[in-house]
Amino acid sequence: MKILDWYILKRYLGTFTMMLVLFIPIGITVNLAEKIDKILENEVPFIEVANYYLDFTIYFANLLFPIFLFLSVIWFTSKLAMNTEIVAILSSGVSFYRFLRPYLIGATIVCIGALILAMYLAPKASKGFNEFKYQYLKRGDKVQETSDVYRQINDNEFIYASHFQPKSKSARNFTLEHFEGNELKFKISAANLRYNEEDSLYNLTRVDKRIIGKEEDSIMYMRKLDTILPFEFDELTPESYIAETLNYTELNDFIEKESRRGSGNINRYLVVAYKRWSIPISAFILTIIAVAVASFKRRGGMGVNLAVGISLAFIFIFFDKVFGTMAEQSTFSPLIAVWFPNVVFGILAIILLFRAKR
């Protein structure tokens, strides 16, 4: 690697690190100012607050690192342009693509770090961040599905309950249906269900068991039934943020299991899974756009470049949030929704790169 590559690469990584170091404390300060009343009201122990803001730092950095990277590249590239360093580099016979190489090396380093963060470190931080939030800051908010819960629990059995109580591990109007192929073999209905953790049994009350016969059905009524059922109660209605707290391997297994169960939140989980890849990859796209925008002097100086950069950053965030929400709340493809901002900005990067080259 030549002196030019080291010079630009150090500026690339150094400015990005400085941007994180500057903005993360600002984010913590703003968040603390907003949450301090509830923290004091609930008398949260200091160690838990400290752990929360450690998790918040990782969560915040993972969420907004593409924007920090984008603005940092525009910042230091604009400084190079204003000092006529880029003109000198290109005038010495270095092509624009060759000038771009250290930027892509830097983007690769950041992308690898972001992948490790997104796949393994951020999920752990997200777990602590969300658990603190719903325990102390949003007490009483609904984080689990509790009404009209319908699940396929294995290849042959389906369950339904009109109302679930995750805290008390109970359910009302519970039904279990057992199929063999496409034929219903028996059906168990109960007015109430409660899981007993002491003996790992399910206590059912006012139970009807219907066994489907070839010619006629047989029905048994029981006032109470204690039995083992083929599912874990806690897994039936996972927290709304559960996908964010799982590492990549756990997330794939969880999505496969929830798909078999017919979960209505499957699109939300897929959006999280696809973003584990799309956000780190955006480092390359945003780097190219930033270099193309900031590599030449403008009449307004660095202010114009930063204004353009901030505008593009907000458009990127807008696309990411709008299409992500659209996929979570409808049948819109999560894959298309997550990758659409990268595709649009990728096309923009190619156009701006050719214009900058000329």
matplotlib code that plots the C-alpha trace (Angstrom):
import matplotlib.pyplot as plt

x = [0.0, 1.4, 1.8, -1.4, -3.4, -2.2, -2.9, -6.5, -7.2, -6.0, -8.2, -11.1, -11.0, -9.9, -12.7, -15.3, -14.1, -14.1, -17.6, -18.8, -16.9, -18.5, -22.1, -22.6, -22.2, -24.6, -27.1, -26.7, -27.1, -30.3, -31.7, -30.8, -32.4, -35.6, -35.7, -34.3, -37.7, -38.8, -35.4, -35.6, -39.3, -38.7, -35.6, -33.5, -30.2, -27.1, -25.5, -28.6, -28.6, -24.9, -25.5, -28.4, -26.3, -23.5, -26.1, -27.5, -24.1, -23.8, -27.4, -27.1, -23.8, -25.2, -28.4, -26.8, -23.3, -24.0, -25.0, -22.0, -19.8, -21.4, -21.0, -17.4, -16.3, -18.0, -16.3, -12.7, -13.0, -14.3, -11.3, -9.0, -10.8, -10.7, -6.9, -6.5, -5.0, -7.4, -6.5, -2.8, -3.4, -5.4, -3.0, -0.1, -1.6, -3.6, -7.0, -10.2, -10.7, -7.2, -7.9, -11.1, -9.2, -8.3, -11.8, -13.1, -10.4, -11.7, -15.3, -14.3, -12.8, -15.9, -18.2, -16.5, -16.7, -20.3, -21.2, -19.6, -21.5, -24.8, -24.6, -23.4, -22.7, -25.7, -28.3, -26.9, -27.0, -30.5, -31.7, -30.5, -31.7, -35.2, -35.5, -34.6, -36.9, -40.0, -39.1, -38.5, -39.5, -42.5, -44.2, -47.6, -46.9, -47.9, -44.8, -46.4, -49.3, -52.2, -55.4, -56.5, -53.2, -53.0, -50.0, -48.8, -46.7, -45.5, -46.2, -49.5, -50.9, -52.4, -53.4, -55.6, -56.5, -58.7, -56.6, -53.1, -51.7, -47.9, -47.1, -49.6, -48.9, -52.6, -55.1, -58.8, -60.9, -58.0, -58.1, -55.7, -56.3, -54.4, -54.2, -52.8, -52.3, -55.3, -57.6, -58.6, -58.2, -59.1, -59.7, -59.3, -61.2, -60.9, -62.4, -59.2, -55.5, -52.8, -49.2, -47.9, -44.1, -43.7, -44.6, -44.4, -48.1, -50.9, -54.0, -57.1, -60.7, -64.1, -62.5, -64.2, -62.2, -63.7, -62.3, -63.2, -64.5, -65.2, -68.9, -69.5, -67.5, -67.0, -67.0, -65.6, -66.2, -63.9, -64.2, -60.4, -57.4, -53.8, -51.6, -48.4, -48.8, -46.2, -45.2, -43.4, -45.7, -43.1, -42.4, -46.0, -46.1, -42.5, -41.8, -42.2, -38.5, -37.3, -35.7, -33.4, -32.0, -31.0, -27.6, -27.6, -27.8, -30.5, -32.5, -32.5, -33.7, -36.3, -37.7, -37.9, -39.8, -42.2, -42.9, -44.0, -46.2, -47.9, -46.8, -48.3, -45.1, -42.9, -42.3, -41.0, -38.5, -37.4, -36.8, -34.5, -32.7, -32.2, -31.0, -28.1, -26.6, -28.0, -26.8, -23.1, -23.2, -24.4, -21.0, -19.6, -22.5, -22.5, -18.7, -18.8, -21.6, -19.8, -16.5, -18.3, -20.2, -17.3, -14.2, -14.4, -14.4, -17.7, -18.5, -20.2, -17.2, -17.6, -21.1, -22.6, -21.1, -22.4, -25.8, -26.0, -24.7, -27.2, -30.1, -29.0, -28.7, -32.2, -33.5, -31.7, -33.2, -36.7, -36.5, -35.2, -37.9, -40.9, -40.2, -39.3, -42.5, -44.5, -43.1, -43.8, -47.4, -48.4, -47.7, -45.0, -41.8, -39.4, -36.4, -37.4, -38.2, -34.9, -32.7, -34.6, -32.7, -29.4, -30.5, -31.7, -28.6, -26.4, -27.7, -27.2, -23.6, -22.9, -24.3, -22.4, -19.2, -19.3, -20.0, -17.1, -14.7, -15.4]
y = [0.0, 3.4, 6.6, 8.0, 5.0, 5.2, 8.9, 8.7, 5.5, 7.0, 10.1, 7.8, 5.7, 8.5, 10.9, 8.1, 7.3, 10.9, 11.3, 8.3, 9.7, 13.1, 12.1, 9.1, 11.2, 13.7, 10.9, 9.6, 13.2, 13.8, 10.4, 10.9, 14.3, 12.8, 9.7, 11.2, 11.8, 8.2, 6.9, 8.9, 8.2, 4.4, 4.7, 2.7, 1.5, 3.3, 0.1, -0.7, 2.8, 2.5, -0.9, 0.5, 3.3, 0.9, -1.1, 2.1, 3.1, -0.2, 0.0, 3.6, 3.0, 0.0, 1.9, 5.1, 4.1, 4.5, 8.1, 8.8, 7.2, 9.1, 12.5, 11.8, 10.9, 14.1, 16.1, 15.0, 14.7, 18.3, 19.4, 17.6, 19.4, 22.8, 22.4, 21.5, 18.2, 16.2, 18.4, 17.8, 14.0, 13.8, 16.1, 13.8, 11.1, 9.2, 8.2, 8.9, 5.2, 4.8, 7.7, 5.9, 2.6, 3.6, 4.7, 1.2, -0.4, 1.7, 0.8, -2.9, -2.6, -0.7, -3.3, -6.2, -4.5, -3.6, -7.2, -8.5, -5.8, -6.5, -10.3, -10.8, -7.7, -5.5, -8.3, -8.7, -4.9, -4.7, -7.3, -5.2, -2.0, -3.2, -5.1, -1.9, 0.2, -2.0, -2.6, 0.9, 3.4, 1.9, -0.1, -1.5, -1.2, -4.3, -6.2, -9.5, -10.8, -11.6, -11.8, -14.4, -16.3, -19.1, -21.3, -24.5, -26.1, -29.1, -30.9, -32.3, -30.0, -26.5, -24.4, -21.4, -19.1, -16.1, -14.5, -15.1, -13.9, -14.3, -13.2, -15.6, -18.3, -18.7, -18.6, -18.5, -20.4, -22.7, -25.3, -27.9, -29.7, -32.9, -33.7, -36.6, -35.5, -33.4, -35.2, -34.0, -36.8, -35.2, -31.8, -30.6, -27.5, -25.9, -22.8, -22.0, -23.2, -22.5, -23.7, -25.0, -24.5, -26.7, -30.0, -28.7, -29.7, -27.7, -27.4, -27.3, -26.6, -27.4, -29.6, -31.2, -33.8, -34.8, -37.8, -37.9, -41.3, -42.6, -42.8, -40.8, -38.8, -39.5, -36.7, -36.7, -34.0, -33.3, -30.6, -30.6, -32.1, -32.0, -33.0, -32.5, -30.5, -30.4, -26.7, -24.3, -21.5, -18.8, -19.5, -19.0, -15.2, -13.8, -10.2, -7.8, -7.0, -10.6, -10.7, -7.8, -9.7, -12.9, -13.5, -14.4, -18.2, -17.9, -15.5, -17.9, -20.8, -18.6, -17.4, -20.9, -22.0, -19.0, -19.6, -23.2, -21.8, -19.3, -16.2, -12.9, -11.1, -13.1, -10.0, -8.0, -10.8, -11.0, -7.2, -7.5, -10.4, -8.7, -5.5, -7.5, -7.6, -4.5, -1.9, -3.0, -3.2, 0.3, 1.5, 0.9, 2.8, 5.7, 6.0, 6.3, 8.8, 10.9, 10.9, 11.8, 14.7, 16.1, 15.6, 19.0, 22.6, 24.4, 28.0, 27.6, 25.6, 22.7, 24.0, 23.1, 19.6, 19.0, 20.4, 18.0, 15.1, 15.7, 15.9, 12.6, 11.1, 12.0, 10.6, 7.4, 7.2, 8.1, 5.2, 2.8, 3.6, 3.9, 0.7, -1.2, -0.2, -1.0, -4.6, -5.1, -3.9, -5.4, -8.2, -6.1, -8.2, -7.6, -8.4, -5.7, -3.3, -3.7, -3.6, -0.9, 2.1, 0.3, -0.3, 3.3, 4.8, 2.3, 3.6, 7.1, 6.2, 4.9, 8.1, 10.4, 8.4, 8.8, 12.5, 13.0, 11.0, 13.5]
z = [0.0, -1.0, 1.0, -0.7, 0.4, 4.0, 4.1, 2.9, 4.9, 8.2, 7.5, 6.6, 9.7, 12.0, 11.0, 11.3, 14.8, 15.8, 14.5, 16.6, 19.7, 19.3, 18.5, 20.8, 24.0, 22.5, 21.9, 25.4, 26.8, 24.8, 25.8, 29.5, 29.5, 28.1, 30.5, 33.7, 35.3, 34.9, 36.0, 39.2, 39.7, 39.5, 41.6, 39.1, 40.6, 39.2, 37.9, 35.8, 34.4, 33.5, 31.9, 30.0, 28.5, 27.6, 25.7, 24.3, 22.9, 21.0, 19.9, 18.8, 16.9, 15.1, 14.1, 12.8, 11.7, 8.0, 8.5, 10.7, 8.0, 5.2, 6.9, 8.1, 4.5, 3.1, 5.9, 5.4, 1.6, 1.4, 3.4, 1.0, -1.9, -0.3, 0.3, -3.4, -2.3, -4.6, -7.6, -6.9, -6.6, -9.9, -11.7, -10.9, -13.1, -10.5, -12.0, -10.1, -9.6, -8.2, -5.9, -4.8, -3.8, -0.2, 0.4, -0.6, 1.6, 4.5, 3.6, 3.7, 7.1, 8.4, 6.7, 8.4, 11.8, 11.2, 10.3, 13.5, 15.4, 13.7, 13.9, 17.4, 19.6, 18.8, 19.6, 23.1, 23.6, 22.2, 24.7, 27.6, 26.0, 25.5, 28.8, 30.7, 28.6, 29.2, 32.8, 33.9, 31.2, 29.5, 32.2, 31.1, 27.4, 25.4, 24.1, 23.4, 21.3, 23.7, 21.6, 19.1, 19.2, 16.6, 16.2, 14.5, 17.2, 15.2, 11.9, 13.2, 15.8, 15.9, 18.9, 19.4, 22.3, 22.4, 25.1, 26.5, 29.8, 29.4, 33.0, 34.7, 32.0, 31.4, 28.5, 27.8, 25.2, 24.4, 21.5, 20.4, 17.0, 16.0, 12.2, 10.4, 6.8, 6.0, 8.4, 11.8, 14.3, 17.6, 19.1, 22.7, 23.9, 27.3, 28.9, 30.7, 30.6, 33.1, 33.1, 36.4, 36.6, 39.6, 37.9, 34.2, 33.6, 32.0, 34.1, 31.9, 33.1, 31.5, 28.9, 25.8, 23.9, 20.5, 18.8, 15.1, 13.9, 10.5, 11.1, 14.3, 16.8, 20.4, 22.9, 26.5, 29.0, 32.0, 34.6, 35.1, 33.2, 34.2, 31.2, 29.2, 26.0, 23.2, 23.4, 25.7, 26.9, 26.8, 23.1, 21.9, 22.2, 22.0, 22.7, 19.8, 19.9, 20.2, 16.7, 17.6, 20.6, 18.7, 17.0, 13.3, 13.8, 16.5, 14.4, 11.4, 13.6, 15.2, 11.9, 10.6, 13.8, 13.6, 9.9, 10.8, 13.5, 11.2, 13.2, 12.0, 12.8, 10.4, 8.1, 11.1, 11.9, 8.2, 8.1, 11.1, 9.5, 6.1, 7.7, 9.4, 5.8, 4.1, 6.6, 6.6, 2.8, 2.6, 3.8, 0.2, -1.5, 0.9, 0.7, -3.1, -3.0, -0.4, -2.4, -5.6, -3.9, -1.9, -4.1, -5.9, -4.8, -4.7, -4.4, -1.1, 0.3, 2.7, 3.8, 0.5, 0.6, 4.1, 3.2, 0.3, 2.5, 5.3, 2.7, 1.2, 4.6, 5.6, 2.3, 3.0, 6.5, 5.1, 2.6, 5.1, 7.7, 5.3, 3.4, 6.6, 8.2, 5.0, 5.0, 8.8, 8.5, 5.2, 2.7, 1.0, 0.4, 3.3, 1.0, -1.5, 1.4, 3.1, 0.0, -1.9, -0.3, -1.2, -4.8, -5.3, -3.7, -5.5, -8.9, -7.6, -6.6, -10.2, -11.8, -9.4, -9.9, -13.7, -13.3, -10.8, -13.1, -15.9]

ax = plt.figure().add_subplot(projection="3d")
ax.plot(x, y, z, "-o")
ax.set_aspect("equal")
plt.show()
